[in-house]
Amino acid sequence: MNDVRLNSILDNDFYKITMQNAVVKLFPGSIVKYEFINRGKHHFPEGFDVALKEAVNKMAELKLTKDEKKFMARTCPYIDLPYLDFLEGYHYDPSEVKIIQEGGDLSVTVEGLWYRTILWEVPLLALISELHYEMNHMERDSNDVVMSKTIEKADSLAKLGVTFAEFGTRRRHSYKVQNLVMEALTQKKESTFIGSSNVHFAMKYGVKPIGTHAHEWFMFHAAEYGFKMANELALEHWVDVYRGDLGVALSDTYTTDVFFQQFDKKFAKLFDGVRHDSGDALEFADKTIAHYQNNGINPMFKYIIFSDALNLEKVEEITNYCRGKIGISFGIGTNLTNDVGLKPMNIVMKLIGVQAPNKEWIPTVKLSDEHGKYTGDPKMIELAKEFLRIKE
């Protein structure tokens, strides 16, 4: 029997914690649904559902430790004590997760109160990825090769003079590989490595946990308040909770062009920068720089975090293009935590519905700046495009 499991409740992306804190405060009664999307059409071996259920059931045992709570209080002063007390009492409820396998196809859905279910997505994807490699008996590069590849990348990024963070939990090869990568990244003092999106590894290696919010924050607001109000209210609510901290806004949930129509001078001044997650990176940089300049803001006092399927070549191209025009930083995911000589999985888990007060489900959609990344109900996608006047 395999022993793939999570060892810490903080083995998750930081933006899940920051969003959970906001949801507890603002939307404690909201009920949502998530669905696993197998973008890469991966085939799952017989018994995969059993192994995944076993790993999910073990997650009910995870609790925030006293040391983890102290780390959060010390490192994240913008997250208040009542939330940390809540997290200390929180535990995963496996009954919120439904796992079904038919042949090589896998269906995973999560349903329940948003403030409870929000933490499932990233660990579920990490478990699915790790089990996929283990149960298909796929042999990865040796530990030494993983470490040396990571050190080479860190050296190249240091020579470029750009800061970067590790963003690779959801599609990591395994916990062990992510641990090796973090060990390698924190070995050298002259590195430009600044932190990890994974709170557990940030604590283990004494670096900063990095993240703000994800697409689901905006998708929920669209379902709750309508597409036209989604960006503005999502940002407004974020400011209400964090009062200027955690100031990186995700821009592409309903296309960057629509986002910048609502990212007015107030938000442009209040938020430190924006995150790029789809579409042409250089085009996005031009739009962002122009938006700041049009609002009388010097782009060099702001920055873009690039986080879309990055490798060293893309980082170098973006750096050379943006240098001297706007601040930049990079969040590198799969290329760090799953560059082990095997094909990384292409899997996601998305918010697909929000329950209305009358118990009917309102489908959620994400448009992004790449048509291939559109997710959600096709009719609702067309409706969103019509409301927001998005032409293809």
LUMNU-143590 format. One record per residue (C-alpha): residue in one letter; y, z, x. Coordinates in steps of 0.001 Angstrom, whole numbers, plus 500000, padded with zeros to 6 digits. Example, Ala and Ser with C-alpha at 12.3 -4.5 7.8 and 13.67 -1.06 7.14 Angstrom:
A495500507800512300S498940507140513670
***
This chain:
M500000500000500000N503466499095501334D506008501819502063V509242499936501402R511726502447500031L515303503665500183N515946506801502227S519482507682501132I521516507454497947L524354506138500162D522223503144501259N524488500931499161D527673498899499468F530825500997499520Y532468498965496755K529780500156494370I530856503757495025T534582502971494746M533986501058491492Q531732503804490118N534511506321490742A536930504114488768V534406503498485952V533702507233485541K537436507770485057L538375504760482932F535278503433481134P532790506313480743G531331504981477465S530895501296478384I527382499820478246V526486496786480364K523608494577481412Y522740493005484791E520275490226485612F518537489127488822I519188485456489696N516712483736492029R519089481064493367G516702480038496137K513764479530493725H511645481855495861H507995482358494906F506861485962494545P503252486867495447E500854488528493030G501526492249492624F505178491980493673D506310493569490408V504015496548490980A505356497112494505L508967496781493333K508414499215490445E506902501700492884A509963501469495165V512305501777492162N510485504856490863K510878506516494277M514653506043494011A514753508718491280E514119511284494054L517288510393495995K520109512954495963L523441513214497762T522991515692500604K525598518282501622D526238516383504881E526690513106502990K529147514780500635K531124516165503589F531177512716505202M532532511156502004A535191513873501591R536315513516505214T536236509709505431C537436508756501945P540335511095501007Y541315508747498154I538040509618496353D538576512961494662L536327516015494617P535333515806490905Y533769512383491569L531934513681494647D530615516559492511F529465513974489969L527733511926492693E526033515090493978G524484515540490530Y523709511843489982H520208510418490260Y518822506926489634D517039506546486294P514237503949486701S514009503534482907E517263501523483164V515413498829485151K513014496309483595I510784494353485990I508475491546484765Q506465489059486817E504921485884485419G503046483949488075G505466483507490985D508549484174488845L510286487535488834S512591488893486121V514692492005486784T517265493344484317V519259496571484287E520847497965481140G522714501157480301L525987503026480738W528113501189483305Y528986504322485275R525253504968485778T523845501458486208I526532500194488612L524652501497491663W521420499511491058E522410495981492115V522605496211495912P519520498408496552L517441496280494164L518353493121496078A517670494841499415L514246496004498181I513363492556496794S514301490947500114E512340493416502246L509259493284499999H509367489466500019Y508976489344503799E506422492141503941M504159490926501113N504235487328502353H503255488616505841M506151486804507498E506684487783511115R510256488267512308D511820488210515769S511131491245517955N513490494227517969D514809493187521403V515634489679520166V517410491057517066M519468493393519271S520343490737521864K521352488183519198T523627490791517620I525217491758520948E525850488063521735K527630487647518382A529695490793518944D530685489521522410S531753486143520990L533818487830518268A535447490134520837K536421487074522927L537991485535519815G539930488783519418V539108489219515729T537972492345513926F534825492186511819A532625494385509648E528928494280508750F528482493274505082G524742492512505007T522919495108502878R522037493018499825R520171490274501680R519025492139504757H515609491385506183S514804495079506037Y516231498546506523K514877498518510078V516666495267510986Q519984496487509554N519548499665511580L518928497626514768V522012495518514062M524169498607513558E522786500160516738A523667497008518671L527151496708517160T528096500294518017Q526815500217521621K529865498662523300K533261500322523493E535233497072523894S533827495644520653T536066494496517770F533530495813515235I535345498042512720G532808499249510155S530103498585507596S529988498007503855N526864500216503868V527933503856503436H524678505299504816F524909503268508031A528650503939508327M527817507649508306K524829507303510646Y526827505392513257G530202507088512807V532146504056511613K534353503356508619P532797502430505250I534515499232504101G534964497753500627T537089497804497485H535799496046494363A533460493196493390H533469490330490875E531973492576488199W535227494583488050F537082491457486885M534167490157484775F534075493419482821H537831493248482187A537488489688480883A534796490778478413E536814493827477369Y540340492363477228G540026488540477351F540141485995480176K543935485740480311M544359489479480879A541351489994483172N542954489689486634E546144491532485760L544486494473484001A541712494739486614L544340495046489357E546517497401487284H543575499720486605W542629499656490289V546145500754491208D546039503482488531V542973505010490205Y543694504420493900R547525504507494009G547824501968496839D544665502851498783L541729500397498974G544229497558498786V542203494368499203A542070492243496048L539164489893495337S540685486594494303D538118484098493044T536408485512489921Y538279483028487717T539432480711490551T542058481489493150D544685479311491443V544475481403488254F544434484619490314F547675483783492139Q549420483083488819Q548888486781488009F549089488241491515D552867488623491187K555360490124493624K554462493677492570F550759493206493327A551427491042496396K553540493853497876L551270496687496746F547940495247497923D547390494946501678G545654491610501346V543050489496499588R539369488698500100H538026485137500297D534505484714498900S534092481066497832G535523477580498324D537225476054501351A538429478874503627L541290476938505238E542592475701501889F542477479308500665A544450480444503718D547158477841502993K547398478949499340T547594482632500304I550259482095502974A552319479965500570H551994482593497833Y553309485362500084Q556156483180501375N557134482154497828N557420485863496985G559592486606500025I556797488418501895N556002487809505582P552280486796505641M551909488404509082F552262491797507384K549316490950505077Y545762489836505739I542778487930504416I539239489260504683F536897486289504865S533382487076503617D531786483824502413A528499482928504198L530020483333507643N528562482368511002L530243482251514424E531313478618514065K533066479280510746V534723482424512115E536052480483515121E537366477635512960I539124480049510562T540554482119513451N542011479096515243Y543540477856511990C545033481167510821R546154482746514078G549895483434514061K550160482599510351I548556485598508585G546476488650509477I542708488052509349S539466490011509422F535839489111508681G532970490599506703I529734489103508037G526583489645505996T523324487726506117N524101486158509509L523960489663510989T521258491446508979N518875488550508394D519070486332511463V515491487054512513G513835483631512776L512978483467509063K514787481812506151P517083484337504435M516605484712500692N519230483319498330I519280485958495602V521989487685493574M522249490130490712K525117489696488275L526726491510485381I525730489338482396G526953491296479370V529199494069478062Q528396495778474773A531199495695472199P531889498703469906N529944496920467121K526892496815469471E527088493029469943W526816491741473504I529777489882474998P528515487540477752T530309487754481109V530962484824483432K532145484214486985L533761480901487870S534657481288491591D536063478409493668E532690476651493942H531046475163490863G527630475955492330K528506479649492200Y529430479692488502T527291482264486723G526897483247483098D526558481812479621P527432478036479677K529389478232476392M531406481177477685I532081479320480971E533531476408478970L535583478846476894A536968480511480030K537922477138481508E539675476191478290F541585479490477987L542611479468481652R543289475696481695I540938475083484590K540293471391485183E537429470231487376
***
